[in-house]
Amino acid sequence: MQKRNKKFLKEGELFPFLLASIKGISQILLIENAITGIIILLAITLASPFLGSITFISVMIGTLIAKIGGADKQAVNAGLFGYNSALTGLALSLFLDGPYNWIIALIGAAIVSILTAALMHFIKGIDIPILTFPFVIITWFMLLISYKLETFQLNPILAPEILSNVTVDFSGEINWLGGFVLGIAQIFFLDNIYSGILLFIALFWAGWRFGVYAIIASAIALLTAFLFGGEQSLISLGLYGYNAILTIIAVSIVFKESDNRFALYSGMIGASLTILITASLSVWLLPFGLPALTMAFVLGTWIFLGARKVMPMF
């Protein structure tokens, strides 16, 4: 083992590995930029040193498995095998309880890297990105295991609810500033204003369009949720904003091609659509006690990227 570690350092693999891991964190926001990744990690650590540690270890696990498995070097170095692992580690460490939750979280981070590779193979023929779909699926599966295996203990905040007993609370005032800033923070399950500000800085570092479009999406999410009568508490916590931000970045920037003349408007519509998808998914998942996660982003983005195959102007 010691010999292998020396070889790892001697061949200069450590720095590229760490760089790929940091880029894996930035890929959560669909960006390949090491500085952006560092700022994101700082934002998470500011809110919770424990979550910051889990994020970094998880992304390294996902990246390491891809390297050991012989995945495409360019994809590994771009961080494409790390971001789902980082999100899975974060989610499972938060939504599972008990003394072993962090161990299970890291196991999930490893499994999702393998699922990422499998899904890359399965859908490469349709030329649609997997996005955070592996993270969503593995997290849901591992949370549901808690109903059958004692070691997996579900956090009480995810208790299943009977739909007929669900009540909606529209009382209170909306914290517009909080909802605006926390939208981006909720991508990482954070409710810290300062972390949210750091995350906007991370986007602007990668390019002004990322930051400006995220601001547009956050405003659209707030307005759409308010006009459709969303719960004030959910709006204030930014829980309608994070999928909107990811969707506009994906549709209007990252996967935009020269033919997509209306890409910005498609992204704005997609951002609005995620509000409806999030609300619907939340109801679907209530009986299972599962969080909606980023599934609204995945579905909203797939809809528009798929539509572009037939209507390229969008």
Helices and strands as residue ranges (DSSP letters): H 2-10, H 14-26, G 27-29, H 34-47, H 49-68, H 73-77, H 83-95, E 96-97, H 101-123, G 124-126, H 133-144, G 145-147, E 153-154, G 156-158, G 163-165, H 176-185, G 186-188, H 193-206, H 208-227, H 232-236, H 242-249, I 250-254, H 263-285, G 286-288, H 295-307
